[in-house]
Amino acid sequence: ILTNGPDVLVRNVLGTLSNVRGPTESSLSRLDYKFASKVLALGEDVVMDVVLHDQEYIQIDESTTDDVKEKYEAEGVMTANQLVASFTTEKWCDLSLRMLAPPTEVVGEMSARGIKEKALSAVRAMAPSCQVVYTQEEGDSEIRWGIEEVKRVRAEWNREGSGDGLDPVYRKELLDLVDGVLGVL
């Protein structure tokens, strides 16, 4: 974390996904999306671990004195705030939304659905921090990070009777996941 590992990782993933590949390289593209999905899952896992086990991490809040903050910084101590911040940068937030729309023609219908599920979990975990990042950068509190992208996934999965082959129980689980994410956003 202290050597910018999360930033390097997400930049490499975004760069890989941006590479234009020809039709003969579709297996590489599938692997690129699979890799990106795994990296995003790592980011989600780190953020959720801090959230679920926050008592195990050093916390810095408004009651923390400047002396203590300086001591942590001088000693290279990783705080929960820094850990979450390193996995919820603009690039990490962009990756989570980008993975909500993998190209079905490249990865296939089943893989695309799995990638979207994983991405939704990441969006849910990263939403509080990503919303702060984007609200500050955009300067417009009316712009809500991720809402439109998640609504698109919901609309896609909410087509019962469309012949998409989704089991009704599984469809309900997917829609419940999306609704849970929308509840956080």
N, C-alpha and C positions, 0 to 999 in steps of 0.2 A: 504494500500500500504506500509506504513511504517513498518508494522509487517509481511511483506512478504506474504500477502494474495494471490496475484496472483501466486506466486511460489508454495505455498501449494496446491492451487486449481489445477493447471496444473499437479503437481506431482501426486495428487490423481486420476485425470482423466487418465493420462498415465498408472498408476498402475492398475486401473480398467480395462482398455482396454487390458492390458497385461495378466490378469488372464485367465487361460485356463478353459473353461467351457465345460461341457459335452453336448451331444445332447439334453438332457432333459431340459437344462437350456437356450435354445435359446431365450426365452422371456427376460431373464435377459440380455443376450448379446445385444438384440435389445435396451433395455432400457439403457444399458451402452453407446451405440453409440449415442442414442438420447441425453443423458445427456452430453456427450462429445461435441456434435454438439452445444448444448445450451451454454456450457462454452466457446467454441471457438467464438460463436457469441457475447458473452459478451466482450471478449478480442477485437474483431474487433470493436464493438461499442465504447469502450473506446478510442481506437486508432483513430478512425474516428472522434469522438467528439473533440479530441485535434486538429486534422488536420483542421476540418471545423470551429472550434471556438477558434483558437489559441490565439486570442486577449483576451480571458477570462482567460487565464492561464498565470502564471509567466514563462517567457522565460529566459533561460540562453544561451548565445552565447559567441563568442570570445570577444565581447565588455564588457561583465559583469566583473566587478572588483573582485578580490579575496575577498575583504572585504564584498561585497554584497553576494557572494557565501557562505562565512563563516557565515554570518548573517542568511541566509535562512536555512542553515544546523543546526545551533544552535537553531533556532525557530521551526524546524521540518516542514518547509514550503515545500509543494509538488510542484515541478515545472513540466512544460509540458514535459521536457526532461526525468525526472524520471518516470513520469506516462507512457509515451510511452515505455520507456526502461523496465519497469516491466511487460509489456504485449508482449514484443518482445524478450524475452530471447531465448536461444537455445531450451528449452523445449516447449515454445509456438510456435516457428517456426516449430519444429518437429511435434507438434500436428496438425498444419494447413496442413502440407503435408500428414500426416498419414490419415487425414480425407478425402483426395482425393481418397482413395482406401478402402472404407468400404467393408467388405465381403458381397457380394450380397446374398450369400446363407444363411446368418444370418439375415440381415436386410430387405431383399427383394429388388426387382428391383426399385420400386417407391421410397422407403425410401433412397436407396443408391444414387439415382439421386438427391434427395433433400439435402442429406448430402453433396454431392459433390458440389452442387451449393453454399451452405453456406460456405463450405471450400474455394471455389474459391474467394468468396468475402473477406474472411479473409486473404487469400494469397495476394490479391491485396492491402489490407490495410496495411499489415505487411511487404510487400516485401522490401521497402526501408531500414527498420531497420534490417530485417532478412538477407538481402544481406550483410550488413556491418558486422553483427555478424559472418557470415560464411566466409566471405572473410578474416577477421582478424584471425579467428581461423585456417582456412585452409592454409592461407598464399599464396594462388594461385588465382589470379584474374580471371583465366580462368574457374574456377569452379563457375558456376552461380547457386545460390540457387533456387530451385523450377522449373527450366525450364523443366527437363525431366518428372517430375511428372505431370505438367500441360499439356505437349504435349501428355502424355498417355491418359489423360482425353479427350483431343481434338480428338485423333484418335478413341477413343471409341465412341464418340458422332457423328463423321463424317462418319457414315456408313449408308447413305441414301439408302433405298431399302433393308436393311438387315432384315427387318421384326421385328425390335425391338419395333414397335408400337409407335414410337415417331411421333407426328404431325410435318409436315415440318416447320411450323411457329415457333413452340416451339424449334425444332432442331436448327433453325437459331438463335433464342434468346440465346440458350445455347452456340452455337459456337461463337456468338458475345461476350458473357461474357468471354469465354476462350481467345479469341483474345485480349480483353481488358486487361486481366491479363498478357498475354504474352507481351503486349506492355509496361507494367510496369516493367516486369522482364528484 
